[in-house]
Amino acid sequence: MLTRDDSIAAAPRIRRARKVARAVSVQRRKVDAHRARTYRQRQRDGERIYRLSLNDDAIAAMIESCRLSEQQALDHQQCEQALAEIIGEWTQRWLR
């Protein structure tokens, strides 16, 4: 059982832990708020995010067609960008 002396000695550690927890909480809220702002901006711009499940053949085809270099194919964000460009081009062709 904790004595009064134990709780007094633990007080600085508890205050320090609470301060760290608040700082982490504030940072997390900032990240969440930024994510929400970008989501709302994409909606205003008419953009939507879709997840695609592709095998490596799609990446190989983008390398063969010179849409991606082998180095770029290792970067997930570069692959997503190339796929978005391809789908955008197809959309323009289909709408003609």
N, C-alpha and C positions, 0 to 999 in steps of 0.2 A: 504494500500500500504506500502511496506517495505521502510524504510529509509536507508540511508547509515549506520547509527549506528546499525540498526537491522541486516543488512547483515554482518557487522563486528563482531557483537556478535554471530551470527550464524555460522561463519566460523569454529571455533574449533569443533563444533558439526558435521558439514558437513565433515570435514577432518576425524574425528573419525569414522563416518558412512562409509565413503569410504574405510578406512583402514580395518574395519570389513568385508565389502563386498568383498574386495580383498582377505582377508584371507579365507573366506568361499569359494570363487571361486577357489582358489589354492587347497584347501582340496578336493573340488568336482572334480577337474581335476585329482588329484592323485587317487581318488577312481575309476573314469572312466577309467583311464589308467591301473590300476590294473585289472579291470574287462576285459578290452580288451586283456591284456597280458594272463590272464588265459584262455580266449576264444580261442586265437590263439594257446596256448599250447595244449589245448584239441583237437583242429583240427589236429595239428601235430601228436598227439598220436592216432589219429583215433577215438576219442570219440565224441559222439554227445549227446546233452541234449534233452530229450523228456518229455513232460508233459503228465501225465496220470490222468484220472478222474476215481477214484475208490470209491466204497462205503465201509462202515465199515466191510462188510463181508470179504473183502480181508485182512484187518488188523486182524480180528478175526481168520482167517485161518492161518495167520503167527504166531499168539500167540499159537493156538492149535498145530501147527507143531513144536513149540519150536524154531522158527526162531527169535522171538521177545519175550521179557518178557512184562508183562503188563506195567511196568514202561517205557520200551523202546518204546512201542507203542504210548506213549504220545508225543514222540519227533519226529517231522516231518522229520528231517534229518536221524534219525535212520530207519524210515519207508522207506524212499527213498533208503537208502543203502541196506536194506534187499530185496526190490523189484529188485534193480539192480543185486544183487547176484542171485536171483531166475531166472531172465531173462537170465543172463549169463550162468547159469547151463543148462537151456533149450536150449539155442543156441548151446552149446557143444553137447548135446544129438542129436539135429536135424542135426548137421553137420556130424555125424558119418555115 
